[in-house]
Amino acid sequence: MSASRSAGDGGERTSASRPVTGEPVGAAEATVSWPPADGPVVCVGETMAALAPEPPDSLETGESLRVSVAGAESNVAMYLADLGRAAVWLSVLGDDPFGRRVRAAVAATGVDVSGVRHDPGRPTGLLIKDPGPTGTRVHYYRRGSAASALGPGILDDPAVTSAAVLHLTGVTAALSPSCRELVERALATPPGERSYAVSFDVNHRPALWPEGTAPAVLRDVADRADITFVGLDEAQRLWGDELDAGGVRKTLPGPRLLVVKDGGRAATVFGEAGEVTVPALRTEVVEPVGAGDAFAAGFLAGLLRDGDLPRALRLGHITAASALKVTGDHGPLPDPATLERLLGLTSREWAEHA
């Protein structure tokens, strides 16, 4: 499956009367520095073993299945490590071959997995992809998985207390009552009193939610994070078909930074200093799964690098393009020289790649 992505306008747009990296009012009294200090990003959530036939085969016709790993939070951690950021992944896996394979695969990218535990009584979750001419269907086998028993106690891990950013997603909030409690505890402390910034990707997975429950829960959680990521299309499905990026900001006024991703067109970040929009890179799409996680990792890496929001959005787009070019969730980044060249383009030059 191949598609061309392009942005609808030219270069970056910013509507800010103050520097976008300025410290918010009252931040001097906060425990967490803003933008977040240069420290590790701790990602908490389930990662599954993933099976998929090689395209264009489907599950019904394929002769063999490729084994990989799939998990929103570990995807973010792996891309952060690729980008040279200190990243920690915390989770629970089954004490089984899939669990050991998942842990080894994540560790191989440079992510700290020392806090990952293995549960002898519950299995590692399993995901099976079924490529087709209209897209890839995903079948989940995760009920009763080891990670579904995650709870707020995992936040007592020493890695969390030393984190610059704690990254969570809406997938975790949907897995079980104890997983919901984990997310609630992470957000229970008011933003100005947290020792780390909380990053939250809405990552709405309708199949995981009881009918009608996701919109209110995800809106509440997303609005209490310091940094929130949401796709415009998923925001429209959750909170109203008529929403545009500005409408999403009105729906979620709480985050210090709200990043609204408009598919292959552009991404906009809303902050106290205004809003910045950067068009997406034109990219051949092999499979879209994992691109949102890659974007979040790129943006967080850019934010931690120097707080420059236009560059953070660019790094998000560059990282997302790496995921779009492969059938798995984790694709190779451009070499460092190419990456720096892209980040250093003028707005007009960037627009020529969009």
C-alpha positions as CSV (number, residue, x, y, z in Angstrom):
1,M,0.0,0.0,0.0
2,S,1.5,3.3,-1.0
3,A,0.3,6.8,-0.6
4,S,1.8,10.3,-0.9
5,R,1.5,12.7,2.0
6,S,1.7,16.4,1.5
7,A,0.9,19.5,3.6
8,G,-1.8,22.0,2.7
9,D,0.3,25.2,3.2
10,G,3.8,26.5,3.0
11,G,6.2,26.9,5.9
12,E,5.8,27.0,9.6
13,R,3.2,29.3,11.1
14,T,3.4,30.8,14.6
15,S,0.9,33.1,16.3
16,A,2.9,34.0,19.3
17,S,3.6,37.5,20.8
18,R,6.1,36.0,23.3
19,P,9.0,33.5,22.8
20,V,7.5,30.0,22.5
21,T,10.1,28.7,25.0
22,G,9.2,31.2,27.7
23,E,8.4,30.0,31.2
24,P,4.8,29.9,32.1
25,V,3.4,32.2,34.8
26,G,3.8,30.8,38.2
27,A,6.4,28.3,37.1
28,A,9.0,29.6,39.6
29,E,6.9,28.0,42.4
30,A,6.6,24.6,40.6
31,T,8.7,21.6,41.4
32,V,8.9,20.5,37.8
33,S,11.0,22.8,35.5
34,W,9.4,24.0,32.3
35,P,10.2,23.1,29.6
36,P,11.1,19.8,31.2
37,A,14.7,19.4,32.5
38,D,17.2,17.4,30.5
39,G,16.5,14.0,32.1
40,P,15.2,10.6,31.1
41,V,11.8,10.0,29.6
42,V,10.0,7.1,31.4
43,C,7.4,5.3,29.3
44,V,4.9,3.1,31.1
45,G,2.5,0.6,29.3
46,E,2.0,-2.7,27.6
47,T,4.1,-4.1,24.8
48,M,2.9,-7.2,22.9
49,A,4.5,-9.7,20.6
50,A,3.3,-8.9,17.1
51,L,2.8,-11.4,14.2
52,A,2.3,-10.3,10.6
53,P,2.5,-11.8,7.1
54,E,4.7,-9.9,4.7
55,P,2.5,-7.6,2.4
56,P,0.8,-8.1,0.1
57,D,-0.1,-11.5,1.8
58,S,-3.0,-11.6,4.2
59,L,-3.4,-13.9,7.2
60,E,-5.6,-16.2,5.0
61,T,-3.0,-16.5,2.2
62,G,0.4,-16.0,3.8
63,E,2.7,-18.9,4.3
64,S,4.7,-17.4,7.1
65,L,4.5,-14.8,9.9
66,R,7.1,-12.3,10.9
67,V,7.6,-11.7,14.7
68,S,8.1,-8.2,16.0
69,V,7.0,-6.2,19.0
70,A,4.2,-3.6,19.3
71,G,3.5,-1.2,22.1
72,A,2.7,2.5,22.0
73,E,4.9,3.4,25.0
74,S,7.8,1.2,24.1
75,N,7.7,2.6,20.5
76,V,8.1,6.0,22.0
77,A,11.0,4.8,24.2
78,M,12.8,3.1,21.3
79,Y,12.6,6.2,19.0
80,L,13.8,8.4,21.9
81,A,16.8,6.1,22.3
82,D,17.4,6.3,18.5
83,L,17.4,10.1,18.9
84,G,20.0,10.0,21.7
85,R,17.7,10.6,24.6
86,A,17.8,8.6,27.8
87,A,14.6,6.5,27.8
88,V,13.2,4.0,30.3
89,W,10.4,1.5,29.6
90,L,8.4,0.1,32.6
91,S,6.0,-2.7,32.2
92,V,5.2,-6.3,33.1
93,L,5.5,-9.2,30.6
94,G,4.7,-12.9,30.8
95,D,7.4,-15.2,31.9
96,D,7.3,-16.8,28.5
97,P,9.3,-16.8,25.2
98,F,7.3,-13.9,23.8
99,G,7.9,-11.9,26.9
100,R,11.7,-12.5,26.8
101,R,11.7,-11.7,23.1
102,V,9.9,-8.4,23.7
103,R,12.2,-7.4,26.4
104,A,15.3,-8.2,24.4
105,A,14.0,-6.3,21.4
106,V,13.3,-3.2,23.3
107,A,16.6,-3.4,25.2
108,A,18.5,-3.8,21.9
109,T,17.6,-0.2,20.9
110,G,19.3,1.2,24.0
111,V,16.2,1.6,26.2
112,D,16.6,0.9,29.9
113,V,14.4,-2.1,30.6
114,S,15.8,-2.9,34.1
115,G,12.5,-2.1,35.7
116,V,10.5,-4.5,33.5
117,R,9.1,-7.5,35.4
118,H,8.0,-11.0,34.3
119,D,4.7,-12.4,35.7
120,P,4.7,-16.3,35.8
121,G,1.0,-16.4,36.2
122,R,-0.1,-14.2,33.2
123,P,0.9,-14.3,29.5
124,T,2.5,-11.7,27.3
125,G,-0.1,-10.0,25.1
126,L,-0.3,-10.9,21.4
127,L,-1.1,-8.7,18.4
128,I,-1.7,-10.1,14.9
129,K,-1.7,-7.8,11.8
130,D,-3.7,-8.6,8.7
131,P,-2.6,-6.4,5.8
132,G,-5.2,-5.8,3.0
133,P,-5.8,-3.6,0.1
134,T,-7.8,-1.1,2.2
135,G,-5.5,-1.1,5.2
136,T,-4.2,-3.2,8.0
137,R,-6.6,-4.9,10.4
138,V,-5.3,-5.6,13.8
139,H,-6.4,-8.5,16.1
140,Y,-5.6,-8.3,19.8
141,Y,-5.2,-11.2,22.2
142,R,-4.4,-9.3,25.4
143,R,-7.3,-10.0,27.8
144,G,-5.7,-11.2,31.1
145,S,-2.2,-10.3,29.9
146,A,0.6,-9.6,32.4
147,A,0.5,-5.9,31.6
148,S,-3.3,-5.7,32.2
149,A,-2.5,-6.2,35.9
150,L,-0.3,-3.1,36.0
151,G,-1.3,-0.7,38.8
152,P,-0.3,2.6,40.4
153,G,2.5,0.9,42.3
154,I,4.7,0.9,39.3
155,L,5.0,4.6,39.7
156,D,7.1,4.0,42.8
157,D,10.0,2.7,40.6
158,P,13.0,4.9,41.2
159,A,13.2,5.7,37.5
160,V,10.0,7.6,37.7
161,T,11.1,9.9,40.6
162,S,14.2,10.9,38.6
163,A,12.3,11.4,35.3
164,A,12.0,14.6,33.3
165,V,8.9,13.3,31.6
166,L,6.6,10.5,32.3
167,H,4.8,9.3,29.1
168,L,1.5,7.5,29.2
169,T,-1.2,6.7,26.6
170,G,-5.0,6.1,26.5
171,V,-4.3,2.5,25.7
172,T,-3.1,2.0,29.3
173,A,-6.2,3.8,30.7
174,A,-8.4,1.3,28.8
175,L,-6.8,-2.0,29.7
176,S,-8.2,-2.6,33.2
177,P,-9.4,-0.9,36.3
178,S,-5.9,-1.1,37.9
179,C,-4.3,0.4,34.8
180,R,-6.8,3.2,34.9
181,E,-5.8,3.8,38.6
182,L,-2.2,4.0,37.4
183,V,-3.0,6.8,35.0
184,E,-5.1,8.6,37.6
185,R,-2.4,8.4,40.2
186,A,0.1,9.9,37.7
187,L,-2.2,12.8,37.2
188,A,-3.4,13.2,40.7
189,T,-0.7,15.7,41.7
190,P,-1.4,19.2,40.4
191,P,0.8,20.2,37.4
192,G,2.7,22.8,39.4
193,E,3.6,20.3,42.1
194,R,4.8,17.3,40.0
195,S,8.5,16.4,40.0
196,Y,8.2,15.5,36.3
197,A,6.1,16.6,33.4
198,V,3.4,14.1,32.3
199,S,3.0,13.5,28.6
200,F,-0.2,11.8,27.4
201,D,-1.0,10.5,24.0
202,V,-4.8,10.0,23.6
203,N,-4.2,7.0,21.3
204,H,-7.9,6.0,21.2
205,R,-8.5,2.3,20.6
206,P,-12.3,1.9,20.3
207,A,-12.1,-1.9,20.7
208,L,-10.7,-1.6,24.2
209,W,-13.4,0.7,25.6
210,P,-17.0,-0.2,26.7
211,E,-19.5,1.6,24.4
212,G,-19.7,5.3,25.2
213,T,-17.1,5.5,27.9
214,A,-14.0,6.7,26.1
215,P,-14.9,10.3,25.3
216,A,-15.4,11.5,28.9
217,V,-12.5,9.5,30.3
218,L,-10.0,10.5,27.7
219,R,-11.0,14.1,27.7
220,D,-10.6,14.3,31.5
221,V,-7.2,12.6,31.4
222,A,-5.9,14.4,28.4
223,D,-6.8,17.8,29.9
224,R,-4.8,17.1,33.1
225,A,-1.5,16.3,31.4
226,D,1.3,18.8,30.9
227,I,1.8,17.6,27.2
228,T,-1.0,16.0,25.3
229,F,-0.9,14.5,21.8
230,V,-4.1,13.9,19.8
231,G,-4.9,13.3,16.2
232,L,-7.5,15.6,14.7
233,D,-9.4,12.7,13.3
234,E,-9.6,10.9,16.7
235,A,-10.6,14.1,18.4
236,Q,-13.4,14.5,16.0
237,R,-14.5,10.9,16.6
238,L,-14.4,11.4,20.4
239,W,-15.6,15.0,20.9
240,G,-17.3,16.3,17.8
241,D,-17.1,16.0,14.0
242,E,-17.0,19.8,13.6
243,L,-13.8,20.3,15.5
244,D,-10.8,21.9,13.9
245,A,-7.4,22.2,15.7
246,G,-8.5,25.4,17.5
247,G,-11.7,23.6,18.6
248,V,-9.6,20.8,20.1
249,R,-7.7,23.4,22.1
250,K,-10.9,24.8,23.4
251,T,-11.9,21.2,24.4
252,L,-8.6,20.6,26.1
253,P,-7.5,24.0,27.6
254,G,-5.5,22.4,30.4
255,P,-2.2,21.1,28.9
256,R,0.8,23.4,28.8
257,L,1.4,22.0,25.4
258,L,-1.3,20.5,23.2
259,V,-0.2,18.9,19.9
260,V,-2.9,18.3,17.3
261,K,-1.8,16.1,14.4
262,D,-3.7,16.5,11.2
263,G,-2.8,13.3,9.5
264,G,-0.3,13.7,6.6
265,R,-1.0,17.4,6.4
266,A,0.5,19.2,9.4
267,A,0.8,19.3,13.2
268,T,0.0,22.3,15.5
269,V,1.2,22.8,19.0
270,F,-0.7,25.1,21.3
271,G,1.0,26.7,24.3
272,E,0.9,29.7,26.5
273,A,2.8,31.7,24.0
274,G,0.5,30.9,21.1
275,E,0.3,28.3,18.4
276,V,2.8,26.9,15.9
277,T,2.0,24.9,12.8
278,V,4.5,22.9,10.8
279,P,3.5,20.9,7.7
280,A,4.3,17.2,7.4
281,L,7.0,15.8,5.2
282,R,5.9,14.2,1.9
283,T,6.4,10.5,2.5
284,E,5.6,7.2,0.9
285,V,3.4,5.3,3.2
286,V,3.9,1.5,3.6
287,E,1.9,1.2,6.8
288,P,0.7,4.0,9.2
289,V,0.8,1.9,12.4
290,G,3.3,3.4,14.9
291,A,3.7,6.8,13.2
292,G,1.9,8.6,16.0
293,D,4.2,7.1,18.6
294,A,7.2,8.0,16.5
295,F,5.9,11.6,16.2
296,A,5.5,11.9,20.0
297,A,9.0,10.6,20.5
298,G,10.4,13.1,18.0
299,F,8.5,16.0,19.5
300,L,9.6,15.1,23.1
301,A,13.2,14.7,22.0
302,G,13.1,18.1,20.3
303,L,11.4,19.7,23.3
304,L,14.1,18.3,25.7
305,R,16.8,19.4,23.3
306,D,16.3,23.1,23.4
307,G,12.6,23.9,23.9
308,D,12.2,25.2,20.3
309,L,8.7,24.2,19.3
310,P,9.0,24.5,15.5
311,R,12.0,22.3,15.6
312,A,10.3,19.9,17.9
313,L,7.4,19.6,15.5
314,R,9.9,19.1,12.6
315,L,11.6,16.3,14.5
316,G,8.2,14.8,15.2
317,H,7.5,14.7,11.4
318,I,10.9,13.3,10.6
319,T,10.6,10.5,13.1
320,A,7.0,9.7,12.0
321,A,8.2,9.4,8.4
322,S,10.6,6.7,9.5
323,A,7.7,4.7,10.9
324,L,5.5,5.2,7.8
325,K,8.2,3.6,5.5
326,V,8.2,0.2,7.2
327,T,5.7,-2.6,7.9
328,G,6.7,-2.7,11.6
329,D,6.2,-0.1,14.3
330,H,9.9,0.9,14.4
331,G,11.8,2.1,11.3
332,P,15.3,3.5,10.9
333,L,15.9,7.2,11.2
334,P,17.8,9.3,8.7
335,D,21.5,9.4,9.4
336,P,22.5,12.2,11.8
337,A,23.8,14.5,9.1
338,T,20.6,14.3,7.1
339,L,18.5,14.8,10.3
340,E,20.4,17.9,11.2
341,R,20.2,19.2,7.6
342,L,16.4,18.8,7.7
343,L,16.1,20.5,11.1
344,G,18.2,23.4,9.8
345,L,16.1,24.1,6.7
346,T,14.5,27.5,6.3
347,S,10.7,27.5,6.4
348,R,10.6,27.9,2.6
349,E,13.0,25.0,2.1
350,W,11.0,22.8,4.6
351,A,7.8,23.6,2.6
352,E,9.4,22.2,-0.5
353,H,9.7,18.9,1.2
354,A,6.1,19.0,2.4
